[in-house]
Amino acid sequence: MSGTDCRERLEEDRLNALQALNLLDTPPSESFDRITRMASQIFNLPISAVSLTDRDRQ
């Protein structure tokens, strides 16, 4: 399998997992808020974010 084929397969797998988890178009989540607060503290940053990106939107 070529590098391009592998990347395309990984991208398809990622998109399928994102769809299966039903995380897009959901209300704000305390779980994600906790993750971003923890990341900010660990890396000593003023802000952090979780971005869920599908094929056509972020």
Secondary structure, 3 states (H helix, E strand, C coil): CCHHHHHHHHHHHHHHHHHHHCCCCCCCCHHHHHHHHHHHHHCCCCCCCCCCCCCCCC
